[in-house]
Amino acid sequence: MDINITIFLIVCPLVFLAGVIDSIAGGGGLISLPAYLIAGVPPHFALGTNKLSSCIGTFASTARYIKNKSVNYKIAMVSVVLALTGSFLGANLALRVSESIIKNLLLFILPFTAIFVLKNKKDRDAAKIISERKAFLIACAASLIISVYDGFYGPGTGTFLLLSYTSLAGMDIKTASGNTKVVNLSSNIAALITFLIHGKLVLILGLTAAVFSIAGHYIGSGLVLKRGYKIVKPIMVLVLALLFVTLLIER
């Protein structure tokens, strides 16, 4: 496909914002994937290119969480294998679905997943006390199921993982955030390889956007380690509203 400067001007700033939001609360794909579609990137190429930029950006925040010892490695090691498997299956399923369905699907998924991103969970910071075995099984099951969705589509994956780890598996918010990034990175890698094999990505656009994604993830992960959740909500409300309206107009 033809690439011009307008596409970069639309995609790169929004990918940066998506990186900040994704590293704080998850759901960055709610901004980055529509950004590619609004810029005129065909749906299958948008999915693949978005995986490239988000994968590289997620690596930055994942490394920062690992450095700050915010990962449960016992759960993470098994979750990574499940995430790779689930995302591979989801990505191959996405390639079998028509592009028109993928584009229209976002109009339904965007509001639904936005509710989870923006919902104020009062017990979000409080880890629930459950058995270690139960926490392990819940976290692994969530990793597999949500990674299938991530490979197939993606937006909201980080949020679904974070909510599952905190509300169901009883993790504290920092450990849950760290494990979310490890699993999200793994599922992104599996999906990226699948789209790459099938030639469904725009390399120069994805690599350029990745630079902005890295910057966003690095800044956002720093904020979450300092408990900066309140910063993201008003920005997220405004951007999601604008993106949703734009997608409606372009139908």
C-alpha positions as a Markdown table, in Angstrom:
| # | Residue | x | y | z |
|---|---|---|---|---|
| 1 | Met | 0.0 | 0.0 | 0.0 |
| 2 | Asp | 1.0 | 3.6 | -0.6 |
| 3 | Ile | 2.4 | 5.5 | 2.5 |
| 4 | Asn | 2.3 | 9.2 | 2.8 |
| 5 | Ile | 3.2 | 11.7 | 5.6 |
| 6 | Thr | -0.5 | 12.1 | 6.6 |
| 7 | Ile | -0.7 | 8.5 | 7.7 |
| 8 | Phe | 2.4 | 9.0 | 10.0 |
| 9 | Leu | 0.9 | 12.2 | 11.4 |
| 10 | Ile | -2.3 | 10.4 | 12.3 |
| 11 | Val | -0.8 | 7.2 | 13.6 |
| 12 | Cys | 2.3 | 8.2 | 15.5 |
| 13 | Pro | 0.9 | 10.6 | 18.1 |
| 14 | Leu | -2.1 | 8.3 | 18.8 |
| 15 | Val | 0.3 | 5.3 | 19.2 |
| 16 | Phe | 2.3 | 7.3 | 21.7 |
| 17 | Leu | -0.9 | 8.0 | 23.7 |
| 18 | Ala | -1.9 | 4.4 | 23.4 |
| 19 | Gly | 1.4 | 3.3 | 24.8 |
| 20 | Val | 1.0 | 5.6 | 27.9 |
| 21 | Ile | -2.5 | 4.3 | 28.5 |
| 22 | Asp | -1.7 | 0.7 | 27.8 |
| 23 | Ser | 1.2 | 0.6 | 30.3 |
| 24 | Ile | -1.0 | 2.2 | 33.0 |
| 25 | Ala | -4.4 | 0.5 | 32.7 |
| 26 | Gly | -4.3 | -1.6 | 29.5 |
| 27 | Gly | -6.6 | -0.9 | 26.6 |
| 28 | Gly | -4.1 | 1.0 | 24.4 |
| 29 | Gly | -5.3 | -1.0 | 21.4 |
| 30 | Leu | -8.6 | 0.9 | 21.7 |
| 31 | Ile | -6.6 | 3.9 | 20.5 |
| 32 | Ser | -3.8 | 2.4 | 18.3 |
| 33 | Leu | -5.9 | 0.0 | 16.1 |
| 34 | Pro | -8.6 | 2.6 | 15.2 |
| 35 | Ala | -5.7 | 5.1 | 14.5 |
| 36 | Tyr | -4.4 | 2.8 | 11.7 |
| 37 | Leu | -7.9 | 2.3 | 10.3 |
| 38 | Ile | -8.7 | 6.0 | 10.3 |
| 39 | Ala | -5.4 | 6.6 | 8.6 |
| 40 | Gly | -6.5 | 4.4 | 5.8 |
| 41 | Val | -4.6 | 1.2 | 6.5 |
| 42 | Pro | -6.5 | -1.9 | 5.3 |
| 43 | Pro | -7.9 | -3.9 | 8.3 |
| 44 | His | -5.7 | -7.0 | 8.1 |
| 45 | Phe | -2.6 | -4.8 | 7.6 |
| 46 | Ala | -3.8 | -2.6 | 10.4 |
| 47 | Leu | -3.9 | -5.6 | 12.7 |
| 48 | Gly | -0.5 | -6.7 | 11.8 |
| 49 | Thr | 1.2 | -3.3 | 11.8 |
| 50 | Asn | -0.5 | -2.5 | 15.2 |
| 51 | Lys | 1.0 | -5.7 | 16.6 |
| 52 | Leu | 4.5 | -4.7 | 15.4 |
| 53 | Ser | 4.4 | -1.2 | 17.1 |
| 54 | Ser | 2.6 | -2.4 | 20.2 |
| 55 | Cys | 4.9 | -5.4 | 20.6 |
| 56 | Ile | 8.1 | -3.3 | 20.5 |
| 57 | Gly | 6.4 | -0.7 | 22.9 |
| 58 | Thr | 5.2 | -3.4 | 25.3 |
| 59 | Phe | 8.8 | -4.7 | 25.5 |
| 60 | Ala | 9.8 | -1.3 | 27.0 |
| 61 | Ser | 7.2 | -1.4 | 29.8 |
| 62 | Thr | 7.7 | -5.1 | 30.4 |
| 63 | Ala | 11.4 | -4.6 | 31.0 |
| 64 | Arg | 10.7 | -1.8 | 33.4 |
| 65 | Tyr | 8.3 | -3.9 | 35.5 |
| 66 | Ile | 10.9 | -6.8 | 35.6 |
| 67 | Lys | 13.6 | -4.4 | 36.7 |
| 68 | Asn | 11.3 | -3.3 | 39.5 |
| 69 | Lys | 10.6 | -6.9 | 40.5 |
| 70 | Ser | 6.9 | -6.6 | 39.8 |
| 71 | Val | 6.4 | -10.0 | 38.2 |
| 72 | Asn | 5.3 | -13.4 | 39.7 |
| 73 | Tyr | 7.6 | -15.6 | 37.6 |
| 74 | Lys | 5.9 | -18.9 | 38.6 |
| 75 | Ile | 2.7 | -17.8 | 37.1 |
| 76 | Ala | 4.4 | -15.9 | 34.3 |
| 77 | Met | 6.4 | -18.8 | 32.9 |
| 78 | Val | 3.3 | -21.0 | 32.3 |
| 79 | Ser | 1.2 | -18.0 | 31.2 |
| 80 | Val | 3.7 | -17.2 | 28.5 |
| 81 | Val | 3.4 | -20.6 | 26.9 |
| 82 | Leu | -0.4 | -20.4 | 27.0 |
| 83 | Ala | -0.3 | -16.9 | 25.6 |
| 84 | Leu | 1.8 | -17.8 | 22.7 |
| 85 | Thr | -0.5 | -20.7 | 21.9 |
| 86 | Gly | -3.7 | -18.7 | 22.3 |
| 87 | Ser | -2.5 | -15.7 | 20.3 |
| 88 | Phe | -1.3 | -17.9 | 17.5 |
| 89 | Leu | -4.7 | -19.5 | 17.2 |
| 90 | Gly | -6.5 | -16.2 | 17.4 |
| 91 | Ala | -4.3 | -14.5 | 14.7 |
| 92 | Asn | -4.8 | -17.4 | 12.3 |
| 93 | Leu | -8.6 | -17.1 | 12.9 |
| 94 | Ala | -8.4 | -13.3 | 12.1 |
| 95 | Leu | -6.8 | -14.0 | 8.8 |
| 96 | Arg | -9.7 | -16.1 | 7.8 |
| 97 | Val | -12.3 | -13.4 | 8.5 |
| 98 | Ser | -13.1 | -10.8 | 5.9 |
| 99 | Glu | -11.7 | -7.3 | 6.3 |
| 100 | Ser | -15.2 | -5.7 | 6.3 |
| 101 | Ile | -16.2 | -7.7 | 9.4 |
| 102 | Ile | -13.0 | -6.8 | 11.2 |
| 103 | Lys | -13.5 | -3.0 | 10.5 |
| 104 | Asn | -17.2 | -3.1 | 11.6 |
| 105 | Leu | -16.4 | -5.3 | 14.6 |
| 106 | Leu | -14.5 | -2.4 | 16.2 |
| 107 | Leu | -17.7 | -0.3 | 16.4 |
| 108 | Phe | -19.2 | -2.9 | 18.7 |
| 109 | Ile | -16.0 | -3.8 | 20.6 |
| 110 | Leu | -14.8 | -0.2 | 21.2 |
| 111 | Pro | -17.7 | 0.9 | 23.6 |
| 112 | Phe | -17.8 | -2.5 | 25.3 |
| 113 | Thr | -14.1 | -2.7 | 26.2 |
| 114 | Ala | -14.0 | 1.0 | 27.0 |
| 115 | Ile | -16.4 | 0.3 | 29.9 |
| 116 | Phe | -13.8 | -2.0 | 31.4 |
| 117 | Val | -11.0 | 0.5 | 30.8 |
| 118 | Leu | -12.9 | 3.4 | 32.4 |
| 119 | Lys | -14.7 | 1.6 | 35.2 |
| 120 | Asn | -13.6 | 2.7 | 38.6 |
| 121 | Lys | -12.8 | -0.4 | 40.5 |
| 122 | Lys | -12.6 | 0.5 | 44.2 |
| 123 | Asp | -10.9 | -2.7 | 45.1 |
| 124 | Arg | -8.4 | -2.5 | 42.2 |
| 125 | Asp | -5.4 | -1.9 | 44.5 |
| 126 | Ala | -6.4 | -4.5 | 47.1 |
| 127 | Ala | -5.2 | -8.0 | 46.6 |
| 128 | Lys | -7.8 | -10.7 | 47.5 |
| 129 | Ile | -6.7 | -13.6 | 49.7 |
| 130 | Ile | -7.1 | -16.9 | 47.8 |
| 131 | Ser | -5.0 | -20.1 | 47.7 |
| 132 | Glu | -1.8 | -20.0 | 45.7 |
| 133 | Arg | -3.1 | -23.0 | 43.6 |
| 134 | Lys | -6.4 | -21.3 | 42.8 |
| 135 | Ala | -4.6 | -18.1 | 41.9 |
| 136 | Phe | -2.2 | -20.0 | 39.6 |
| 137 | Leu | -5.1 | -21.8 | 37.8 |
| 138 | Ile | -7.2 | -18.7 | 37.4 |
| 139 | Ala | -4.3 | -16.6 | 36.0 |
| 140 | Cys | -3.3 | -19.4 | 33.6 |
| 141 | Ala | -6.8 | -19.8 | 32.3 |
| 142 | Ala | -7.2 | -16.1 | 31.9 |
| 143 | Ser | -3.9 | -15.9 | 30.0 |
| 144 | Leu | -5.0 | -18.5 | 27.5 |
| 145 | Ile | -8.5 | -17.3 | 26.8 |
| 146 | Ile | -7.6 | -13.6 | 26.6 |
| 147 | Ser | -4.6 | -14.3 | 24.4 |
| 148 | Val | -6.9 | -15.9 | 21.8 |
| 149 | Tyr | -8.8 | -12.7 | 21.7 |
| 150 | Asp | -5.6 | -10.7 | 21.6 |
| 151 | Gly | -4.3 | -12.6 | 18.5 |
| 152 | Phe | -7.7 | -12.3 | 16.8 |
| 153 | Tyr | -8.3 | -8.6 | 17.5 |
| 154 | Gly | -6.5 | -7.1 | 20.5 |
| 155 | Pro | -8.0 | -3.9 | 21.9 |
| 156 | Gly | -8.7 | -4.1 | 25.7 |
| 157 | Thr | -6.4 | -7.2 | 26.1 |
| 158 | Gly | -4.3 | -5.6 | 28.8 |
| 159 | Thr | -7.3 | -4.4 | 30.7 |
| 160 | Phe | -9.0 | -7.8 | 30.6 |
| 161 | Leu | -5.8 | -9.4 | 31.9 |
| 162 | Leu | -5.3 | -6.8 | 34.6 |
| 163 | Leu | -8.9 | -7.2 | 35.9 |
| 164 | Ser | -8.6 | -11.0 | 35.8 |
| 165 | Tyr | -5.4 | -11.0 | 37.8 |
| 166 | Thr | -6.6 | -8.5 | 40.4 |
| 167 | Ser | -10.3 | -9.4 | 40.7 |
| 168 | Leu | -10.1 | -13.1 | 40.2 |
| 169 | Ala | -6.5 | -14.3 | 40.9 |
| 170 | Gly | -6.0 | -11.9 | 43.9 |
| 171 | Met | -2.8 | -10.3 | 42.7 |
| 172 | Asp | -1.8 | -6.9 | 44.0 |
| 173 | Ile | -1.9 | -4.1 | 41.3 |
| 174 | Lys | 1.9 | -3.9 | 40.7 |
| 175 | Thr | 2.4 | -7.6 | 40.3 |
| 176 | Ala | -0.7 | -7.9 | 38.2 |
| 177 | Ser | 0.5 | -5.1 | 36.0 |
| 178 | Gly | 3.9 | -6.7 | 35.6 |
| 179 | Asn | 2.4 | -10.1 | 34.7 |
| 180 | Thr | 0.0 | -8.5 | 32.3 |
| 181 | Lys | 2.8 | -7.0 | 30.4 |
| 182 | Val | 4.8 | -10.3 | 30.2 |
| 183 | Val | 1.7 | -12.1 | 28.9 |
| 184 | Asn | 0.7 | -9.3 | 26.6 |
| 185 | Leu | 4.2 | -9.1 | 25.1 |
| 186 | Ser | 4.1 | -12.9 | 24.5 |
| 187 | Ser | 0.7 | -12.9 | 22.8 |
| 188 | Asn | 1.8 | -9.9 | 20.7 |
| 189 | Ile | 4.9 | -11.7 | 19.5 |
| 190 | Ala | 2.9 | -14.8 | 18.5 |
| 191 | Ala | 0.4 | -12.7 | 16.6 |
| 192 | Leu | 3.1 | -10.6 | 15.0 |
| 193 | Ile | 4.9 | -13.6 | 13.7 |
| 194 | Thr | 1.7 | -14.9 | 12.2 |
| 195 | Phe | 0.9 | -11.6 | 10.4 |
| 196 | Leu | 4.5 | -11.3 | 9.3 |
| 197 | Ile | 4.5 | -14.8 | 7.7 |
| 198 | His | 1.4 | -13.8 | 5.7 |
| 199 | Gly | 2.8 | -10.4 | 4.7 |
| 200 | Lys | 0.0 | -8.5 | 6.5 |
| 201 | Leu | 1.9 | -5.5 | 7.9 |
| 202 | Val | 3.4 | -2.2 | 6.7 |
| 203 | Leu | 7.0 | -2.4 | 8.0 |
| 204 | Ile | 8.2 | 1.2 | 7.8 |
| 205 | Leu | 5.0 | 2.5 | 9.4 |
| 206 | Gly | 5.1 | -0.1 | 12.1 |
| 207 | Leu | 8.7 | 0.5 | 13.0 |
| 208 | Thr | 8.2 | 4.3 | 13.1 |
| 209 | Ala | 5.1 | 4.0 | 15.2 |
| 210 | Ala | 7.1 | 1.6 | 17.5 |
| 211 | Val | 9.5 | 4.5 | 18.5 |
| 212 | Phe | 6.5 | 6.5 | 19.7 |
| 213 | Ser | 5.0 | 3.3 | 21.4 |
| 214 | Ile | 8.3 | 2.8 | 23.3 |
| 215 | Ala | 8.2 | 6.4 | 24.5 |
| 216 | Gly | 4.6 | 6.1 | 25.6 |
| 217 | His | 5.1 | 2.7 | 27.4 |
| 218 | Tyr | 8.2 | 4.0 | 29.2 |
| 219 | Ile | 6.5 | 7.1 | 30.5 |
| 220 | Gly | 3.3 | 5.2 | 31.4 |
| 221 | Ser | 5.1 | 2.4 | 33.3 |
| 222 | Gly | 6.9 | 5.0 | 35.3 |
| 223 | Leu | 3.6 | 6.6 | 36.2 |
| 224 | Val | 2.0 | 3.3 | 37.3 |
| 225 | Leu | 4.9 | 2.5 | 39.6 |
| 226 | Lys | 4.2 | 5.9 | 41.2 |
| 227 | Arg | 0.4 | 5.3 | 41.2 |
| 228 | Gly | -0.6 | 7.7 | 38.5 |
| 229 | Tyr | -3.9 | 6.1 | 37.4 |
| 230 | Lys | -6.0 | 9.3 | 37.6 |
| 231 | Ile | -4.0 | 10.9 | 34.8 |
| 232 | Val | -5.3 | 8.5 | 32.2 |
| 233 | Lys | -9.0 | 8.6 | 32.7 |
| 234 | Pro | -9.9 | 12.1 | 31.3 |
| 235 | Ile | -7.6 | 11.6 | 28.3 |
| 236 | Met | -9.1 | 8.2 | 27.6 |
| 237 | Val | -12.6 | 9.5 | 27.7 |
| 238 | Leu | -11.9 | 12.3 | 25.2 |
| 239 | Val | -9.8 | 10.1 | 22.8 |
| 240 | Leu | -12.3 | 7.2 | 22.7 |
| 241 | Ala | -15.2 | 9.5 | 22.0 |
| 242 | Leu | -13.3 | 11.2 | 19.1 |
| 243 | Leu | -12.2 | 7.9 | 17.6 |
| 244 | Phe | -15.7 | 6.4 | 17.9 |
| 245 | Val | -17.3 | 9.4 | 16.2 |
| 246 | Thr | -14.6 | 9.3 | 13.4 |
| 247 | Leu | -15.2 | 5.6 | 12.8 |
| 248 | Leu | -19.0 | 6.2 | 12.5 |
| 249 | Ile | -18.4 | 9.0 | 10.0 |
| 250 | Glu | -16.1 | 6.9 | 7.9 |
| 251 | Arg | -18.5 | 4.0 | 7.5 |
